[in-house]
Amino acid sequence: MTYGLVAFNKPFGVVSQFSPHERHPTLADFIRIPGIYAAGRLDTDSEGLLLLTAHGALQHAIANPASKLAKIYRAQVEGVPGEDALATMRRGLDLGDFVTRPCGVRQIEEPKDLWPRVPPIRFRKSIPTAWLEITLVEGKNRQVRRMTAMVGLPTLRLVRMAIGPYCLDGIAPGQWRAVDAGLMPSAPRRSQSTRPRMP
């Protein structure tokens, strides 16, 4: 069976590659579909949605920042954000090697639909934590963690919930599901057969 697009809920500590890693489990420990590759990456210490495909054009469309696919994250941060910190993140931050694009940031209640992280985050009784929902249209290396750290809110847990039209939608950690590649605006589609034109 061939799969056009696969949605995988990557657990904490799993490397976003199929080749062996000396210290961490990889995608090959969970997904046994020949010829499939991750469209983009998700840090080893982050969790959540990773899309995979065997189609190069679709992989490029998902991973390419020019596609401007919204990526939605839930971040548990150390400390309680003030409105100034949230507004600063929304406007964009100069992280030194690049300036982030304007994005969506809002504080949310602790999500009830998230699974327990294994291992759990470090807990400090004297320091409160909060949850943010962050929507980006880019995805630089460790961007969310760097953004929250710059405004004094270190990220303790980071879960990607959605990429464009695709979301976790009940996929358990370590599980995957085939999804409709046709939801992507630039997804390659099979051309419909047409009758030869009459002269």
C-alpha positions in Angstrom: 0.0 0.0 0.0 1.2 3.5 -0.8 0.6 6.5 1.4 0.4 10.1 -0.1 0.7 11.8 3.3 1.1 10.5 6.9 0.5 12.4 10.1 2.6 11.2 13.0 2.4 12.2 16.7 6.1 12.4 17.5 6.9 11.6 21.2 9.4 13.5 23.3 13.0 12.3 22.7 12.4 10.9 19.2 14.7 12.2 16.5 13.0 13.3 13.2 15.0 11.0 11.0 14.9 7.4 9.8 18.7 6.8 10.0 20.0 5.3 13.3 20.9 7.6 16.2 23.4 6.6 18.9 21.3 8.0 21.8 17.7 8.4 20.7 14.9 6.4 19.0 14.1 7.5 15.5 11.1 7.5 13.1 12.1 4.0 12.0 11.1 2.7 15.4 7.5 3.8 14.8 6.9 4.0 11.0 7.8 1.2 8.6 6.7 2.6 5.3 9.5 2.4 2.6 10.4 5.5 0.7 8.7 8.0 3.0 10.4 11.1 4.5 9.6 13.8 7.0 8.4 17.1 5.5 10.2 19.4 7.8 11.5 18.6 11.3 10.5 18.7 14.9 13.2 19.1 17.6 14.0 16.0 19.6 12.7 17.6 22.8 9.5 18.7 21.2 6.4 16.7 20.6 3.4 16.5 18.3 2.5 16.7 14.6 5.1 15.6 12.0 4.0 15.1 8.4 5.7 12.6 6.1 5.4 11.8 2.4 7.1 10.0 -0.4 6.3 12.8 -2.9 9.1 15.3 -3.3 6.8 18.1 -4.5 4.5 17.7 -1.6 7.4 17.5 0.9 8.7 20.8 -0.5 5.3 22.5 -0.4 4.9 21.6 3.3 8.5 22.4 4.4 9.0 25.5 2.3 8.5 28.8 4.3 7.2 30.4 1.1 4.0 28.2 1.5 3.2 30.2 4.7 1.4 27.2 6.2 0.3 28.1 9.7 1.9 25.9 12.4 0.1 25.9 15.7 2.0 25.1 18.9 1.1 24.8 22.6 4.0 25.8 24.8 4.2 25.4 28.6 6.4 28.2 29.8 8.1 29.0 33.1 6.6 32.2 34.6 3.4 34.1 34.0 3.4 36.2 30.8 2.4 39.8 30.9 0.7 41.5 27.9 3.9 43.3 27.0 5.7 40.0 26.5 2.9 38.6 24.4 2.8 41.8 22.3 6.5 41.7 21.8 6.3 38.2 20.5 3.4 39.0 18.2 5.3 41.9 16.6 8.4 39.9 15.9 11.7 39.4 17.6 15.3 40.0 16.5 16.9 36.7 17.5 20.3 37.7 16.2 20.6 35.5 13.1 17.1 36.4 11.9 14.0 38.5 12.8 10.8 36.5 13.4 7.7 37.3 11.3 4.6 38.7 13.1 2.7 35.8 14.7 -0.3 34.8 16.8 0.3 34.4 20.5 -2.2 34.1 23.3 -2.3 32.7 26.8 -4.6 29.7 27.2 -5.8 27.4 30.0 -3.9 24.3 30.6 -4.9 21.9 27.8 -7.0 19.0 29.0 -6.6 16.9 25.9 -2.8 16.6 26.1 -1.2 13.3 27.1 1.3 13.2 30.0 4.9 13.8 28.9 7.4 11.0 29.4 9.5 12.0 31.2 7.6 14.7 32.9 8.9 18.3 32.9 10.9 19.6 35.8 8.6 21.0 38.5 9.5 23.9 40.7 7.0 24.5 43.4 8.0 28.2 43.8 7.8 29.1 40.1 4.4 29.2 38.4 3.9 28.0 34.8 1.6 29.1 32.0 0.4 27.8 28.6 0.6 29.7 25.4 -0.8 29.0 21.9 1.6 30.2 19.3 0.8 30.3 15.5 3.8 30.8 13.1 4.0 30.9 9.4 7.7 30.0 9.5 9.6 27.4 11.4 13.3 28.2 12.0 15.4 26.0 14.2 14.2 26.1 17.8 12.3 29.2 17.0 9.5 29.0 19.6 11.9 28.2 22.4 14.1 31.1 21.5 11.2 33.5 21.3 9.8 32.6 24.7 13.3 32.7 26.2 13.9 36.2 24.9 10.8 37.6 26.7 11.8 35.8 29.9 9.5 32.8 29.6 11.6 29.6 29.1 9.8 26.8 27.4 9.3 23.7 29.5 7.2 21.7 27.1 6.4 22.3 23.4 3.8 20.4 21.3 3.0 21.1 17.7 -0.8 20.7 17.2 -1.3 21.6 13.5 0.4 22.3 10.2 -1.9 24.1 7.7 -5.1 22.0 7.3 -3.7 19.0 9.2 -3.9 18.4 13.0 -3.3 15.7 15.5 -7.0 14.9 15.7 -6.8 12.2 18.4 -3.6 10.5 17.1 -1.8 9.1 20.2 1.9 9.6 20.8 3.9 7.2 18.7 1.0 6.5 16.4 0.5 7.6 12.8 -2.4 7.9 10.4 -2.7 8.3 6.6 -4.4 11.7 5.7 -5.7 13.3 2.6 -2.9 14.9 0.7 -5.4 16.8 -1.4 -6.1 19.2 1.4 -2.8 20.9 0.5 -3.4 23.7 -2.0 -0.2 22.8 -3.9 -0.4 19.1 -3.4 0.3 17.1 -6.6 -2.8 15.5 -7.9 -3.2 12.8 -10.5 -4.3 14.3 -13.8 -7.7 13.2 -14.9 -7.9 11.1 -18.0 -9.3 13.0 -20.9 -10.4 11.9 -24.3 -8.2 12.8 -27.3 -9.2 16.1 -29.0 -11.0 15.7 -32.2 -9.2 17.3 -35.2 
